[in-house]
Amino acid sequence: MKKILTLLFFACTCYSVQLQAAEPTPDRTYWANLLYKISEPVLSNMSKGELVKNMQVEVSPTWDGRRTRVTYMEAFGRLMAGLAPWLSLPDDNTSEGKQRKQLREWALKSYAHAVDPDSPDYLQWDKEGQALVDAAYVANSFLRAPKQLWEPLDEVTKKRYVDEFQKLRWVDPPYTNWLLFSAMIETFLLSIDEQYDAYRIHSAIRKIEEWYVGDGWYADGTHFAFDYYNSYVIQPMYVEVLEVLVTKNRMVKQETLDIARKRMQRYGLILERFISPEGSFPAFGRSMTYRMGAFQPLALLSWRQELPEELSEGQVRSALTCVMKRMFEAKGNFNEKGFLQLGFAGHQPNLADWYTNNGSLYLTSLTFLPLGLPADHSFWAAPAEDWTAKKAWSGEDFPKDHAIGF
């Protein structure tokens, strides 16, 4: 009898373990593990000055011939703009906390290598206009986590960044979203009370206002193109530039910021409706290899706790998690050393545009901004909910949609 009871106990224990193993990974843990997976090859190498040595560079089949060294600056700048909020959380002894602490330590060393002319990983700050783009993402990372990523840097490194940012004024940005890259860099300089070029900021925000086409969408220049550049650049950078100008009381009224934020909320509503019941979203426009960067405004609104009232945190988290799993569990997203490969959901090099290298792809990190919210925040603790398309296609009631008039 004792033997039978022992066997039954063992069987029940095994069944319990199997049940635990079958439970889905909590959303936050999934997000954190995925972002760590994306970040580790870049930062572990760059922290030692070995990114150039060890990162395999992959460029578009239609590459325009610019120096491929731009790849490393694109990878680092774009990654850090998405990673910064997560690294702004305090240390703790959880598994996630250990990941976060390690990434922050690597990041601070990497920031130093990026501007050290004697480092093998000194980034290409000149010779190519592309430097303006990715310097803006570096500046954006400092704005998003100043106390954790900017203030701990030594004075020599800080001065080097100020010098590199100011020297980028040689780049004459075209009348496209590139105006916001100049504005972001100058805005960061303003935020730390360094000499800045006000014209490069205000010419950008005036043009963005001129290019507003309605219902939450901006044109990228004088002609509207149906793509995700409202997500990759325009909406977030415009709002974040305006926030600093309002804080510093520099020629922008609170009303202008409020309107821009409401437009981004409307655009966020549209993005959420793009997510299908199965976790896919429309693949249209250029730069589709930026993957989940398409959802940066929705992620920024979530992190800032500024989601429109029509969207609950539970449905946004559930929708974005579903997309992540659909996209990143496809084979071919990463190469044998763990770096991202050209593609959208897998390895699809022919999808890459003429300006795209595999460093460009780290813009996908920009959808991870809600990791900057603590683990016990309602964004993570709220019950999972179906998102709009999932409700619509399962016969449930779902909110009607309406355009905005501002």
CORWOLIN-V254925 format. One line per field, one symbol per residue. ss: DSSP state (H for helix, E for strand, - for the rest). phi: phi as a letter, one per 40 degrees, with the letter a starting at -180 (. if undefined). A space follows every 10 residues. Layout:
ss=???
phi=???
//
This chain:
ss=-HHHHHHHHH HHHHHHHHHH HH----HHHH HHHHHHHHHH HHHHHH---- HHHH----E- ---------H HHHHHHHHHH HHHHHHH--- ----HHHHHH HHHHHHHHHH HHHH------ ---------H HHHHHHHHHH HHHH-HHHHH ----HHHHHH HHHHHHHHHH -------HHH HHHHHHHHHH H------HHH HHHHHHHHHH -EEE--EE-- --------HH HHHHHHHHHH HHHHHHH--- ---HHHHHHH HHHHHHHHHH HHHH------ -------HHH HHHHHHHHHH HHH------- --HHHHHHHH HHHHHHHH-- ---E-----E --------HH H-----E--H HHHHHHHHHH HH-----HHH H------HHH HH-------- ------
phi=.ccccccccc cccccccccc cccccddccc dccccccccd cccccccbgb cccbcccbbd dbdcgccccc dcccccccdc cccddccccc caccdccccc cccccccccc dcccbcdccc bdcccbgbcd ddcccccccc ccccacccbc cccccccdcc cdcccccccc cccccadcdc ccccccccdd cbgbcbbccc cccccccdcc ccbhfgbbcc hcbcbcabcc ccbccccccc ccdcccccfb gbcddccdcc ccccccccdc dcccccdcgc accbgcgccc fcdcbddccc ccccfbdccc bccccccccc cccdcccccc cgcbcccgcc bdibbhcbdc ccccbcbccd ccccccccdc cccdccccdc ccdcbccdcc cccbgccacc bbcbbb
//
